């Protein structure tokens, strides 16, 4: 099993969710986050004063999947979240040691 964490633009969330759902990948967690990378920040003017906005609003999706569907999920997320502009986001893949479904105490891939 692997855990995919995808940091994407908020306006791409529905497209990514639809692509994953259509492929039969269900069960994900979404968190609103802020961050910056190469995109850095930008300046805005509020009531005549200019100030720096360092952190950009992003969305973090977390999905735990069986090993055999990880590459498919990465391709779907990449295609759906891509705008071709700086700041499209990143995908992080981590090994997942175990998972337990609380209601039934099932463990491993069957708990997904």
C-alpha positions in Angstrom: 0.0 0.0 0.0 1.0 3.6 -0.6 -0.1 6.9 0.6 -0.4 9.7 -2.1 -0.4 13.3 -0.9 -1.2 15.7 -3.7 -0.8 19.5 -3.2 -2.9 21.1 -5.9 -4.7 24.4 -6.8 -8.1 24.7 -5.2 -9.9 25.3 -8.5 -8.6 21.9 -9.8 -10.1 19.9 -6.9 -13.4 18.9 -8.6 -11.5 17.8 -11.7 -9.1 15.6 -9.8 -11.9 14.2 -7.6 -14.0 13.4 -10.7 -11.0 11.7 -12.5 -10.2 9.5 -9.5 -13.8 8.6 -8.8 -14.4 7.7 -12.5 -11.4 5.3 -12.3 -13.0 3.6 -9.2 -10.6 5.3 -6.7 -12.8 6.3 -3.8 -12.0 7.5 -0.3 -9.9 10.5 0.0 -9.2 13.3 2.5 -9.0 16.9 1.5 -7.4 19.6 3.6 -7.2 23.3 2.8 -3.5 24.3 3.2 -1.2 27.2 2.4 2.3 27.1 1.1 4.9 28.3 -1.4 7.7 26.9 -3.5 9.2 28.2 -6.7 6.1 30.3 -7.2 7.0 32.2 -4.0 4.5 34.9 -3.2 3.1 38.1 -4.6 2.2 41.6 -3.6 -1.3 42.9 -3.0 -2.7 46.3 -2.2 -5.2 46.7 0.6 -6.5 50.2 1.5 -3.6 51.8 -0.2 -0.9 49.8 1.5 1.1 47.2 -0.3 1.8 43.9 1.5 3.4 40.6 0.6 1.4 37.4 0.4 4.0 34.7 0.9 1.7 31.6 1.2 -0.6 30.6 -1.6 -3.9 28.8 -0.9 -3.7 25.1 -2.0 -5.6 21.9 -1.4 -3.9 18.7 -0.1 -5.5 15.4 -1.1 -4.6 12.2 0.7 -5.4 8.8 -0.7 -4.2 5.4 0.4 -4.1 2.8 -2.4 -3.1 -0.7 -3.2 0.3 -0.7 -4.9 -1.1 -1.8 -8.3 -3.2 1.3 -8.8 -0.7 3.9 -7.6 0.7 4.7 -11.0 -2.7 5.1 -12.5 -3.7 7.5 -9.7 -0.6 9.6 -10.2 -1.3 9.9 -14.0 -4.9 10.9 -13.3 -4.0 13.5 -10.7 -1.2 14.9 -12.9 -3.5 15.2 -15.9 -6.4 16.7 -14.1 -4.4 19.2 -12.0 -2.1 20.4 -14.7 -2.5 24.0 -16.0 1.0 24.2 -17.4 1.9 27.1 -15.2 4.1 27.4 -12.2 2.4 26.5 -9.0 0.5 23.4 -10.3 1.6 21.5 -7.2 3.4 18.3 -6.2 2.6 14.7 -5.5 4.3 12.8 -2.7 4.2 9.0 -2.5 5.0 7.2 0.8 4.9 3.6 1.9 1.9 2.8 4.1 2.7 0.1 6.7 -0.8 -0.8 7.7 -4.4 0.5 7.8 -7.2 -0.5 10.2 -10.9 0.0 9.6 -12.3 1.1 13.0 -15.8 -0.3 12.5 -14.8 -3.9 11.6 -11.1 -4.0 12.7 -10.1 -5.2 9.2 -6.5 -4.6 8.4 -4.4 -4.1 5.3 -5.8 -3.6 1.7 -9.2 -5.1 2.7 -9.7 -2.1 5.1 -9.4 0.3 2.2 
